[in-house]
Amino acid sequence: MSLQQSSAPVFDLLPDELLDEILRFFLIDALSIWLQGWVGLSKALAVFP
């Protein structure tokens, strides 16, 4: 509870555009990592049918 209260003002200071850019960056990063893991898993399964 105290963590959320202390971090809230920091996000209020950030412009919405910057927050959107950060969120989009993390989203794309997570998606690419997930896709790489999926491709790696597919290759591993193809090696061991």
mmCIF entry with sequence, helices, sheets and N, C-alpha, C, O atoms, coordinates in Angstrom:
data_MODEL
# 
_entry.id   MODEL 
# 
_entity.id                         1 
_entity.type                       polymer 
_entity.pdbx_number_of_molecules   1 
# 
_entity_poly.entity_id                      1 
_entity_poly.type                           'polypeptide(L)' 
_entity_poly.nstd_linkage                   no 
_entity_poly.nstd_monomer                   no 
_entity_poly.pdbx_seq_one_letter_code       MSLQQSSAPVFDLLPDELLDEILRFFLIDALSIWLQGWVGLSKALAVFP 
_entity_poly.pdbx_seq_one_letter_code_can   MSLQQSSAPVFDLLPDELLDEILRFFLIDALSIWLQGWVGLSKALAVFP 
_entity_poly.pdbx_strand_id                 A 
# 
loop_
_entity_poly_seq.entity_id 
_entity_poly_seq.num 
_entity_poly_seq.mon_id 
_entity_poly_seq.hetero 
1 1  MET n 
1 2  SER n 
1 3  LEU n 
1 4  GLN n 
1 5  GLN n 
1 6  SER n 
1 7  SER n 
1 8  ALA n 
1 9  PRO n 
1 10 VAL n 
1 11 PHE n 
1 12 ASP n 
1 13 LEU n 
1 14 LEU n 
1 15 PRO n 
1 16 ASP n 
1 17 GLU n 
1 18 LEU n 
1 19 LEU n 
1 20 ASP n 
1 21 GLU n 
1 22 ILE n 
1 23 LEU n 
1 24 ARG n 
1 25 PHE n 
1 26 PHE n 
1 27 LEU n 
1 28 ILE n 
1 29 ASP n 
1 30 ALA n 
1 31 LEU n 
1 32 SER n 
1 33 ILE n 
1 34 TRP n 
1 35 LEU n 
1 36 GLN n 
1 37 GLY n 
1 38 TRP n 
1 39 VAL n 
1 40 GLY n 
1 41 LEU n 
1 42 SER n 
1 43 LYS n 
1 44 ALA n 
1 45 LEU n 
1 46 ALA n 
1 47 VAL n 
1 48 PHE n 
1 49 PRO n 
# 
_struct_asym.id          A 
_struct_asym.entity_id   1 
# 
loop_
_struct_conf.conf_type_id 
_struct_conf.id 
_struct_conf.pdbx_PDB_helix_id 
_struct_conf.beg_label_comp_id 
_struct_conf.beg_label_asym_id 
_struct_conf.beg_label_seq_id 
_struct_conf.pdbx_beg_PDB_ins_code 
_struct_conf.end_label_comp_id 
_struct_conf.end_label_asym_id 
_struct_conf.end_label_seq_id 
_struct_conf.pdbx_end_PDB_ins_code 
_struct_conf.beg_auth_comp_id 
_struct_conf.beg_auth_asym_id 
_struct_conf.beg_auth_seq_id 
_struct_conf.end_auth_comp_id 
_struct_conf.end_auth_asym_id 
_struct_conf.end_auth_seq_id 
_struct_conf.pdbx_PDB_helix_class 
_struct_conf.details 
_struct_conf.pdbx_PDB_helix_length 
HELX_P HELX_P1 AA1 SER A 2  ? LEU A 13 ? SER A 2  LEU A 13 1 ? 12 
HELX_P HELX_P2 AA2 ASP A 16 ? VAL A 47 ? ASP A 16 VAL A 47 1 ? 32 
# 
_struct_conf_type.id          HELX_P 
_struct_conf_type.criteria    ? 
_struct_conf_type.reference   ? 
# 
loop_
_atom_site.group_PDB 
_atom_site.id 
_atom_site.type_symbol 
_atom_site.label_atom_id 
_atom_site.label_alt_id 
_atom_site.label_comp_id 
_atom_site.label_asym_id 
_atom_site.label_entity_id 
_atom_site.label_seq_id 
_atom_site.pdbx_PDB_ins_code 
_atom_site.Cartn_x 
_atom_site.Cartn_y 
_atom_site.Cartn_z 
_atom_site.occupancy 
_atom_site.B_iso_or_equiv 
_atom_site.pdbx_formal_charge 
_atom_site.auth_seq_id 
_atom_site.auth_comp_id 
_atom_site.auth_asym_id 
_atom_site.auth_atom_id 
_atom_site.pdbx_PDB_model_num 
ATOM 1   N N  . MET A 1 1  ? 0.834  -1.192  0.000   1.00 0.00 ? 1  MET A N  1 
ATOM 2   C CA . MET A 1 1  ? 0.000  0.000   0.000   1.00 0.00 ? 1  MET A CA 1 
ATOM 3   C C  . MET A 1 1  ? 0.873  1.249   0.000   1.00 0.00 ? 1  MET A C  1 
ATOM 4   O O  . MET A 1 1  ? 0.630  2.186   -0.761  1.00 0.00 ? 1  MET A O  1 
ATOM 5   N N  . SER A 1 2  ? 1.890  1.256   0.857   1.00 0.00 ? 2  SER A N  1 
ATOM 6   C CA . SER A 1 2  ? 2.762  2.427   0.946   1.00 0.00 ? 2  SER A CA 1 
ATOM 7   C C  . SER A 1 2  ? 3.587  2.577   -0.331  1.00 0.00 ? 2  SER A C  1 
ATOM 8   O O  . SER A 1 2  ? 3.924  3.692   -0.730  1.00 0.00 ? 2  SER A O  1 
ATOM 9   N N  . LEU A 1 3  ? 3.912  1.450   -0.971  1.00 0.00 ? 3  LEU A N  1 
ATOM 10  C CA . LEU A 1 3  ? 4.690  1.510   -2.213  1.00 0.00 ? 3  LEU A CA 1 
ATOM 11  C C  . LEU A 1 3  ? 3.886  2.208   -3.305  1.00 0.00 ? 3  LEU A C  1 
ATOM 12  O O  . LEU A 1 3  ? 4.414  3.057   -4.024  1.00 0.00 ? 3  LEU A O  1 
ATOM 13  N N  . GLN A 1 4  ? 2.615  1.851   -3.425  1.00 0.00 ? 4  GLN A N  1 
ATOM 14  C CA . GLN A 1 4  ? 1.777  2.461   -4.456  1.00 0.00 ? 4  GLN A CA 1 
ATOM 15  C C  . GLN A 1 4  ? 1.611  3.961   -4.194  1.00 0.00 ? 4  GLN A C  1 
ATOM 16  O O  . GLN A 1 4  ? 1.615  4.759   -5.131  1.00 0.00 ? 4  GLN A O  1 
ATOM 17  N N  . GLN A 1 5  ? 1.467  4.342   -2.929  1.00 0.00 ? 5  GLN A N  1 
ATOM 18  C CA . GLN A 1 5  ? 1.278  5.745   -2.597  1.00 0.00 ? 5  GLN A CA 1 
ATOM 19  C C  . GLN A 1 5  ? 2.529  6.558   -2.923  1.00 0.00 ? 5  GLN A C  1 
ATOM 20  O O  . GLN A 1 5  ? 2.425  7.704   -3.360  1.00 0.00 ? 5  GLN A O  1 
ATOM 21  N N  . SER A 1 6  ? 3.713  5.974   -2.712  1.00 0.00 ? 6  SER A N  1 
ATOM 22  C CA . SER A 1 6  ? 4.947  6.715   -2.938  1.00 0.00 ? 6  SER A CA 1 
ATOM 23  C C  . SER A 1 6  ? 5.291  6.782   -4.426  1.00 0.00 ? 6  SER A C  1 
ATOM 24  O O  . SER A 1 6  ? 5.950  7.726   -4.861  1.00 0.00 ? 6  SER A O  1 
ATOM 25  N N  . SER A 1 7  ? 4.854  5.796   -5.212  1.00 0.00 ? 7  SER A N  1 
ATOM 26  C CA . SER A 1 7  ? 5.202  5.771   -6.628  1.00 0.00 ? 7  SER A CA 1 
ATOM 27  C C  . SER A 1 7  ? 4.178  6.529   -7.479  1.00 0.00 ? 7  SER A C  1 
ATOM 28  O O  . SER A 1 7  ? 4.468  6.877   -8.624  1.00 0.00 ? 7  SER A O  1 
ATOM 29  N N  . ALA A 1 8  ? 2.998  6.784   -6.940  1.00 0.00 ? 8  ALA A N  1 
ATOM 30  C CA . ALA A 1 8  ? 1.955  7.464   -7.700  1.00 0.00 ? 8  ALA A CA 1 
ATOM 31  C C  . ALA A 1 8  ? 2.377  8.874   -8.132  1.00 0.00 ? 8  ALA A C  1 
ATOM 32  O O  . ALA A 1 8  ? 2.190  9.217   -9.299  1.00 0.00 ? 8  ALA A O  1 
ATOM 33  N N  . PRO A 1 9  ? 2.937  9.706   -7.244  1.00 0.00 ? 9  PRO A N  1 
ATOM 34  C CA . PRO A 1 9  ? 3.348  11.057  -7.649  1.00 0.00 ? 9  PRO A CA 1 
ATOM 35  C C  . PRO A 1 9  ? 4.387  11.035  -8.770  1.00 0.00 ? 9  PRO A C  1 
ATOM 36  O O  . PRO A 1 9  ? 4.401  11.931  -9.615  1.00 0.00 ? 9  PRO A O  1 
ATOM 37  N N  . VAL A 1 10 ? 5.242  10.038  -8.787  1.00 0.00 ? 10 VAL A N  1 
ATOM 38  C CA . VAL A 1 10 ? 6.258  9.956   -9.840  1.00 0.00 ? 10 VAL A CA 1 
ATOM 39  C C  . VAL A 1 10 ? 5.583  9.815   -11.197 1.00 0.00 ? 10 VAL A C  1 
ATOM 40  O O  . VAL A 1 10 ? 5.989  10.457  -12.166 1.00 0.00 ? 10 VAL A O  1 
ATOM 41  N N  . PHE A 1 11 ? 4.554  8.974   -11.270 1.00 0.00 ? 11 PHE A N  1 
ATOM 42  C CA . PHE A 1 11 ? 3.853  8.792   -12.535 1.00 0.00 ? 11 PHE A CA 1 
ATOM 43  C C  . PHE A 1 11 ? 3.046  10.041  -12.892 1.00 0.00 ? 11 PHE A C  1 
ATOM 44  O O  . PHE A 1 11 ? 2.837  10.330  -14.071 1.00 0.00 ? 11 PHE A O  1 
ATOM 45  N N  . ASP A 1 12 ? 2.594  10.779  -11.881 1.00 0.00 ? 12 ASP A N  1 
ATOM 46  C CA . ASP A 1 12 ? 1.861  12.014  -12.150 1.00 0.00 ? 12 ASP A CA 1 
ATOM 47  C C  . ASP A 1 12 ? 2.785  13.057  -12.770 1.00 0.00 ? 12 ASP A C  1 
ATOM 48  O O  . ASP A 1 12 ? 2.345  13.880  -13.572 1.00 0.00 ? 12 ASP A O  1 
ATOM 49  N N  . LEU A 1 13 ? 4.073  13.023  -12.398 1.00 0.00 ? 13 LEU A N  1 
ATOM 50  C CA . LEU A 1 13 ? 5.033  13.992  -12.929 1.00 0.00 ? 13 LEU A CA 1 
ATOM 51  C C  . LEU A 1 13 ? 5.382  13.693  -14.385 1.00 0.00 ? 13 LEU A C  1 
ATOM 52  O O  . LEU A 1 13 ? 5.731  14.597  -15.145 1.00 0.00 ? 13 LEU A O  1 
ATOM 53  N N  . LEU A 1 14 ? 5.287  12.417  -14.769 1.00 0.00 ? 14 LEU A N  1 
ATOM 54  C CA . LEU A 1 14 ? 5.626  12.040  -16.142 1.00 0.00 ? 14 LEU A CA 1 
ATOM 55  C C  . LEU A 1 14 ? 4.529  12.490  -17.102 1.00 0.00 ? 14 LEU A C  1 
ATOM 56  O O  . LEU A 1 14 ? 3.343  12.368  -16.798 1.00 0.00 ? 14 LEU A O  1 
ATOM 57  N N  . PRO A 1 15 ? 4.929  13.008  -18.261 1.00 0.00 ? 15 PRO A N  1 
ATOM 58  C CA . PRO A 1 15 ? 3.934  13.336  -19.287 1.00 0.00 ? 15 PRO A CA 1 
ATOM 59  C C  . PRO A 1 15 ? 3.286  12.063  -19.819 1.00 0.00 ? 15 PRO A C  1 
ATOM 60  O O  . PRO A 1 15 ? 3.912  11.003  -19.838 1.00 0.00 ? 15 PRO A O  1 
ATOM 61  N N  . ASP A 1 16 ? 2.041  12.167  -20.248 1.00 0.00 ? 16 ASP A N  1 
ATOM 62  C CA . ASP A 1 16 ? 1.327  10.992  -20.754 1.00 0.00 ? 16 ASP A CA 1 
ATOM 63  C C  . ASP A 1 16 ? 2.028  10.408  -21.976 1.00 0.00 ? 16 ASP A C  1 
ATOM 64  O O  . ASP A 1 16 ? 2.051  9.191   -22.164 1.00 0.00 ? 16 ASP A O  1 
ATOM 65  N N  . GLU A 1 17 ? 2.608  11.291  -22.818 1.00 0.00 ? 17 GLU A N  1 
ATOM 66  C CA . GLU A 1 17 ? 3.292  10.801  -24.020 1.00 0.00 ? 17 GLU A CA 1 
ATOM 67  C C  . GLU A 1 17 ? 4.461  9.914   -23.637 1.00 0.00 ? 17 GLU A C  1 
ATOM 68  O O  . GLU A 1 17 ? 4.665  8.854   -24.230 1.00 0.00 ? 17 GLU A O  1 
ATOM 69  N N  . LEU A 1 18 ? 5.235  10.348  -22.640 1.00 0.00 ? 18 LEU A N  1 
ATOM 70  C CA . LEU A 1 18 ? 6.395  9.571   -22.209 1.00 0.00 ? 18 LEU A CA 1 
ATOM 71  C C  . LEU A 1 18 ? 5.945  8.243   -21.615 1.00 0.00 ? 18 LEU A C  1 
ATOM 72  O O  . LEU A 1 18 ? 6.557  7.203   -21.858 1.00 0.00 ? 18 LEU A O  1 
ATOM 73  N N  . LEU A 1 19 ? 4.868  8.288   -20.834 1.00 0.00 ? 19 LEU A N  1 
ATOM 74  C CA . LEU A 1 19 ? 4.345  7.063   -20.222 1.00 0.00 ? 19 LEU A CA 1 
ATOM 75  C C  . LEU A 1 19 ? 3.892  6.088   -21.311 1.00 0.00 ? 19 LEU A C  1 
ATOM 76  O O  . LEU A 1 19 ? 4.135  4.885   -21.217 1.00 0.00 ? 19 LEU A O  1 
ATOM 77  N N  . ASP A 1 20 ? 3.229  6.621   -22.346 1.00 0.00 ? 20 ASP A N  1 
ATOM 78  C CA . ASP A 1 20 ? 2.784  5.772   -23.455 1.00 0.00 ? 20 ASP A CA 1 
ATOM 79  C C  . ASP A 1 20 ? 3.974  5.144   -24.167 1.00 0.00 ? 20 ASP A C  1 
ATOM 80  O O  . ASP A 1 20 ? 3.942  3.965   -24.517 1.00 0.00 ? 20 ASP A O  1 
ATOM 81  N N  . GLU A 1 21 ? 5.034  5.941   -24.381 1.00 0.00 ? 21 GLU A N  1 
ATOM 82  C CA . GLU A 1 21 ? 6.227  5.423   -25.056 1.00 0.00 ? 21 GLU A CA 1 
ATOM 83  C C  . GLU A 1 21 ? 6.856  4.302   -24.242 1.00 0.00 ? 21 GLU A C  1 
ATOM 84  O O  . GLU A 1 21 ? 7.256  3.278   -24.795 1.00 0.00 ? 21 GLU A O  1 
ATOM 85  N N  . ILE A 1 22 ? 6.945  4.495   -22.917 1.00 0.00 ? 22 ILE A N  1 
ATOM 86  C CA . ILE A 1 22 ? 7.543  3.479   -22.039 1.00 0.00 ? 22 ILE A CA 1 
ATOM 87  C C  . ILE A 1 22 ? 6.704  2.205   -22.079 1.00 0.00 ? 22 ILE A C  1 
ATOM 88  O O  . ILE A 1 22 ? 7.242  1.104   -22.201 1.00 0.00 ? 22 ILE A O  1 
ATOM 89  N N  . LEU A 1 23 ? 5.386  2.359   -21.977 1.00 0.00 ? 23 LEU A N  1 
ATOM 90  C CA . LEU A 1 23 ? 4.503  1.192   -21.986 1.00 0.00 ? 23 LEU A CA 1 
ATOM 91  C C  . LEU A 1 23 ? 4.596  0.460   -23.316 1.00 0.00 ? 23 LEU A C  1 
ATOM 92  O O  . LEU A 1 23 ? 4.643  -0.770  -23.356 1.00 0.00 ? 23 LEU A O  1 
ATOM 93  N N  . ARG A 1 24 ? 4.621  1.233   -24.416 1.00 0.00 ? 24 ARG A N  1 
ATOM 94  C CA . ARG A 1 24 ? 4.695  0.622   -25.736 1.00 0.00 ? 24 ARG A CA 1 
ATOM 95  C C  . ARG A 1 24 ? 6.020  -0.114  -25.898 1.00 0.00 ? 24 ARG A C  1 
ATOM 96  O O  . ARG A 1 24 ? 6.061  -1.205  -26.467 1.00 0.00 ? 24 ARG A O  1 
ATOM 97  N N  . PHE A 1 25 ? 7.107  0.482   -25.398 1.00 0.00 ? 25 PHE A N  1 
ATOM 98  C CA . PHE A 1 25 ? 8.425  -0.145  -25.502 1.00 0.00 ? 25 PHE A CA 1 
ATOM 99  C C  . PHE A 1 25 ? 8.443  -1.475  -24.769 1.00 0.00 ? 25 PHE A C  1 
ATOM 100 O O  . PHE A 1 25 ? 8.927  -2.479  -25.292 1.00 0.00 ? 25 PHE A O  1 
ATOM 101 N N  . PHE A 1 26 ? 7.904  -1.475  -23.539 1.00 0.00 ? 26 PHE A N  1 
ATOM 102 C CA . PHE A 1 26 ? 7.899  -2.714  -22.759 1.00 0.00 ? 26 PHE A CA 1 
ATOM 103 C C  . PHE A 1 26 ? 6.985  -3.755  -23.398 1.00 0.00 ? 26 PHE A C  1 
ATOM 104 O O  . PHE A 1 26 ? 7.283  -4.949  -23.373 1.00 0.00 ? 26 PHE A O  1 
ATOM 105 N N  . LEU A 1 27 ? 5.868  -3.297  -23.971 1.00 0.00 ? 27 LEU A N  1 
ATOM 106 C CA . LEU A 1 27 ? 4.939  -4.217  -24.627 1.00 0.00 ? 27 LEU A CA 1 
ATOM 107 C C  . LEU A 1 27 ? 5.606  -4.886  -25.814 1.00 0.00 ? 27 LEU A C  1 
ATOM 108 O O  . LEU A 1 27 ? 5.551  -6.107  -25.957 1.00 0.00 ? 27 LEU A O  1 
ATOM 109 N N  . ILE A 1 28 ? 6.243  -4.081  -26.674 1.00 0.00 ? 28 ILE A N  1 
ATOM 110 C CA . ILE A 1 28 ? 6.914  -4.621  -27.862 1.00 0.00 ? 28 ILE A CA 1 
ATOM 111 C C  . ILE A 1 28 ? 8.058  -5.525  -27.440 1.00 0.00 ? 28 ILE A C  1 
ATOM 112 O O  . ILE A 1 28 ? 8.270  -6.581  -28.037 1.00 0.00 ? 28 ILE A O  1 
ATOM 113 N N  . ASP A 1 29 ? 8.801  -5.117  -26.409 1.00 0.00 ? 29 ASP A N  1 
ATOM 114 C CA . ASP A 1 29 ? 9.924  -5.913  -25.923 1.00 0.00 ? 29 ASP A CA 1 
ATOM 115 C C  . ASP A 1 29 ? 9.426  -7.268  -25.427 1.00 0.00 ? 29 ASP A C  1 
ATOM 116 O O  . ASP A 1 29 ? 10.008 -8.303  -25.752 1.00 0.00 ? 29 ASP A O  1 
ATOM 117 N N  . ALA A 1 30 ? 8.358  -7.262  -24.645 1.00 0.00 ? 30 ALA A N  1 
ATOM 118 C CA . ALA A 1 30 ? 7.815  -8.515  -24.115 1.00 0.00 ? 30 ALA A CA 1 
ATOM 119 C C  . ALA A 1 30 ? 7.291  -9.389  -25.255 1.00 0.00 ? 30 ALA A C  1 
ATOM 120 O O  . ALA A 1 30 ? 7.462  -10.608 -25.235 1.00 0.00 ? 30 ALA A O  1 
ATOM 121 N N  . LEU A 1 31 ? 6.656  -8.766  -26.244 1.00 0.00 ? 31 LEU A N  1 
ATOM 122 C CA . LEU A 1 31 ? 6.135  -9.523  -27.381 1.00 0.00 ? 31 LEU A CA 1 
ATOM 123 C C  . LEU A 1 31 ? 7.259  -10.177 -28.166 1.00 0.00 ? 31 LEU A C  1 
ATOM 124 O O  . LEU A 1 31 ? 7.156  -11.343 -28.547 1.00 0.00 ? 31 LEU A O  1 
ATOM 125 N N  . SER A 1 32 ? 8.337  -9.430  -28.410 1.00 0.00 ? 32 SER A N  1 
ATOM 126 C CA . SER A 1 32 ? 9.454  -9.987  -29.183 1.00 0.00 ? 32 SER A CA 1 
ATOM 127 C C  . SER A 1 32 ? 10.113 -11.132 -28.423 1.00 0.00 ? 32 SER A C  1 
ATOM 128 O O  . SER A 1 32 ? 10.480 -12.146 -29.017 1.00 0.00 ? 32 SER A O  1 
ATOM 129 N N  . ILE A 1 33 ? 10.265 -10.970 -27.105 1.00 0.00 ? 33 ILE A N  1 
ATOM 130 C CA . ILE A 1 33 ? 10.860 -12.040 -26.295 1.00 0.00 ? 33 ILE A CA 1 
ATOM 131 C C  . ILE A 1 33 ? 9.956  -13.271 -26.334 1.00 0.00 ? 33 ILE A C  1 
ATOM 132 O O  . ILE A 1 33 ? 10.440 -14.397 -26.450 1.00 0.00 ? 33 ILE A O  1 
ATOM 133 N N  . TRP A 1 34 ? 8.646  -13.056 -26.238 1.00 0.00 ? 34 TRP A N  1 
ATOM 134 C CA . TRP A 1 34 ? 7.692  -14.166 -26.275 1.00 0.00 ? 34 TRP A CA 1 
ATOM 135 C C  . TRP A 1 34 ? 7.747  -14.872 -27.628 1.00 0.00 ? 34 TRP A C  1 
ATOM 136 O O  . TRP A 1 34 ? 7.711  -16.101 -27.697 1.00 0.00 ? 34 TRP A O  1 
ATOM 137 N N  . LEU A 1 35 ? 7.834  -14.081 -28.709 1.00 0.00 ? 35 LEU A N  1 
ATOM 138 C CA . LEU A 1 35 ? 7.908  -14.669 -30.048 1.00 0.00 ? 35 LEU A CA 1 
ATOM 139 C C  . LEU A 1 35 ? 9.194  -15.454 -30.224 1.00 0.00 ? 35 LEU A C  1 
ATOM 140 O O  . LEU A 1 35 ? 9.177  -16.544 -30.797 1.00 0.00 ? 35 LEU A O  1 
ATOM 141 N N  . GLN A 1 36 ? 10.315 -14.919 -29.741 1.00 0.00 ? 36 GLN A N  1 
ATOM 142 C CA . GLN A 1 36 ? 11.596 -15.617 -29.844 1.00 0.00 ? 36 GLN A CA 1 
ATOM 143 C C  . GLN A 1 36 ? 11.531 -16.936 -29.081 1.00 0.00 ? 36 GLN A C  1 
ATOM 144 O O  . GLN A 1 36 ? 12.020 -17.959 -29.560 1.00 0.00 ? 36 GLN A O  1 
ATOM 145 N N  . GLY A 1 37 ? 10.929 -16.913 -27.898 1.00 0.00 ? 37 GLY A N  1 
ATOM 146 C CA . GLY A 1 37 ? 10.794 -18.130 -27.107 1.00 0.00 ? 37 GLY A CA 1 
ATOM 147 C C  . GLY A 1 37 ? 9.903  -19.142 -27.812 1.00 0.00 ? 37 GLY A C  1 
ATOM 148 O O  . GLY A 1 37 ? 10.175 -20.342 -27.777 1.00 0.00 ? 37 GLY A O  1 
ATOM 149 N N  . TRP A 1 38 ? 8.839  -18.661 -28.453 1.00 0.00 ? 38 TRP A N  1 
ATOM 150 C CA . TRP A 1 38 ? 7.924  -19.549 -29.174 1.00 0.00 ? 38 TRP A CA 1 
ATOM 151 C C  . TRP A 1 38 ? 8.629  -20.189 -30.365 1.00 0.00 ? 38 TRP A C  1 
ATOM 152 O O  . TRP A 1 38 ? 8.470  -21.384 -30.615 1.00 0.00 ? 38 TRP A O  1 
ATOM 153 N N  . VAL A 1 39 ? 9.410  -19.394 -31.100 1.00 0.00 ? 39 VAL A N  1 
ATOM 154 C CA . VAL A 1 39 ? 10.155 -19.919 -32.254 1.00 0.00 ? 39 VAL A CA 1 
ATOM 155 C C  . VAL A 1 39 ? 11.184 -20.934 -31.777 1.00 0.00 ? 39 VAL A C  1 
ATOM 156 O O  . VAL A 1 39 ? 11.356 -21.984 -32.396 1.00 0.00 ? 39 VAL A O  1 
ATOM 157 N N  . GLY A 1 40 ? 11.867 -20.625 -30.678 1.00 0.00 ? 40 GLY A N  1 
ATOM 158 C CA . GLY A 1 40 ? 12.860 -21.552 -30.134 1.00 0.00 ? 40 GLY A CA 1 
ATOM 159 C C  . GLY A 1 40 ? 12.207 -22.855 -29.704 1.00 0.00 ? 40 GLY A C  1 
ATOM 160 O O  . GLY A 1 40 ? 12.761 -23.933 -29.919 1.00 0.00 ? 40 GLY A O  1 
ATOM 161 N N  . LEU A 1 41 ? 11.032 -22.757 -29.097 1.00 0.00 ? 41 LEU A N  1 
ATOM 162 C CA . LEU A 1 41 ? 10.310 -23.954 -28.669 1.00 0.00 ? 41 LEU A CA 1 
ATOM 163 C C  . LEU A 1 41 ? 9.881  -24.780 -29.882 1.00 0.00 ? 41 LEU A C  1 
ATOM 164 O O  . LEU A 1 41 ? 9.977  -26.008 -29.869 1.00 0.00 ? 41 LEU A O  1 
ATOM 165 N N  . SER A 1 42 ? 9.410  -24.103 -30.924 1.00 0.00 ? 42 SER A N  1 
ATOM 166 C CA . SER A 1 42 ? 8.993  -24.809 -32.142 1.00 0.00 ? 42 SER A CA 1 
ATOM 167 C C  . SER A 1 42 ? 10.171 -25.553 -32.757 1.00 0.00 ? 42 SER A C  1 
ATOM 168 O O  . SER A 1 42 ? 10.030 -26.698 -33.186 1.00 0.00 ? 42 SER A O  1 
ATOM 169 N N  . LYS A 1 43 ? 11.337 -24.900 -32.802 1.00 0.00 ? 43 LYS A N  1 
ATOM 170 C CA . LYS A 1 43 ? 12.526 -25.544 -33.362 1.00 0.00 ? 43 LYS A CA 1 
ATOM 171 C C  . LYS A 1 43 ? 12.925 -26.747 -32.508 1.00 0.00 ? 43 LYS A C  1 
ATOM 172 O O  . LYS A 1 43 ? 13.291 -27.797 -33.037 1.00 0.00 ? 43 LYS A O  1 
ATOM 173 N N  . ALA A 1 44 ? 12.852 -26.591 -31.190 1.00 0.00 ? 44 ALA A N  1 
ATOM 174 C CA . ALA A 1 44 ? 13.216 -27.697 -30.294 1.00 0.00 ? 44 ALA A CA 1 
ATOM 175 C C  . ALA A 1 44 ? 12.259 -28.874 -30.498 1.00 0.00 ? 44 ALA A C  1 
ATOM 176 O O  . ALA A 1 44 ? 12.683 -30.029 -30.497 1.00 0.00 ? 44 ALA A O  1 
ATOM 177 N N  . LEU A 1 45 ? 10.975 -28.578 -30.672 1.00 0.00 ? 45 LEU A N  1 
ATOM 178 C CA . LEU A 1 45 ? 9.995  -29.646 -30.887 1.00 0.00 ? 45 LEU A CA 1 
ATOM 179 C C  . LEU A 1 45 ? 10.192 -30.290 -32.258 1.00 0.00 ? 45 LEU A C  1 
ATOM 180 O O  . LEU A 1 45 ? 9.952  -31.485 -32.427 1.00 0.00 ? 45 LEU A O  1 
ATOM 181 N N  . ALA A 1 46 ? 10.629 -29.491 -33.239 1.00 0.00 ? 46 ALA A N  1 
ATOM 182 C CA . ALA A 1 46 ? 10.861 -30.032 -34.580 1.00 0.00 ? 46 ALA A CA 1 
ATOM 183 C C  . ALA A 1 46 ? 12.067 -30.969 -34.565 1.00 0.00 ? 46 ALA A C  1 
ATOM 184 O O  . ALA A 1 46 ? 12.103 -31.954 -35.302 1.00 0.00 ? 46 ALA A O  1 
ATOM 185 N N  . VAL A 1 47 ? 13.056 -30.658 -33.720 1.00 0.00 ? 47 VAL A N  1 
ATOM 186 C CA . VAL A 1 47 ? 14.250 -31.502 -33.620 1.00 0.00 ? 47 VAL A CA 1 
ATOM 187 C C  . VAL A 1 47 ? 13.881 -32.839 -32.985 1.00 0.00 ? 47 VAL A C  1 
ATOM 188 O O  . VAL A 1 47 ? 14.408 -33.887 -33.359 1.00 0.00 ? 47 VAL A O  1 
ATOM 189 N N  . PHE A 1 48 ? 12.958 -32.784 -32.010 1.00 0.00 ? 48 PHE A N  1 
ATOM 190 C CA . PHE A 1 48 ? 12.536 -34.012 -31.326 1.00 0.00 ? 48 PHE A CA 1 
ATOM 191 C C  . PHE A 1 48 ? 11.066 -34.278 -31.625 1.00 0.00 ? 48 PHE A C  1 
ATOM 192 O O  . PHE A 1 48 ? 10.203 -33.916 -30.826 1.00 0.00 ? 48 PHE A O  1 
ATOM 193 N N  . PRO A 1 49 ? 10.767 -34.900 -32.753 1.00 0.00 ? 49 PRO A N  1 
ATOM 194 C CA . PRO A 1 49 ? 9.362  -35.131 -33.117 1.00 0.00 ? 49 PRO A CA 1 
ATOM 195 C C  . PRO A 1 49 ? 8.714  -36.210 -32.248 1.00 0.00 ? 49 PRO A C  1 
ATOM 196 O O  . PRO A 1 49 ? 7.537  -36.522 -32.427 1.00 0.00 ? 49 PRO A O  1 
# 
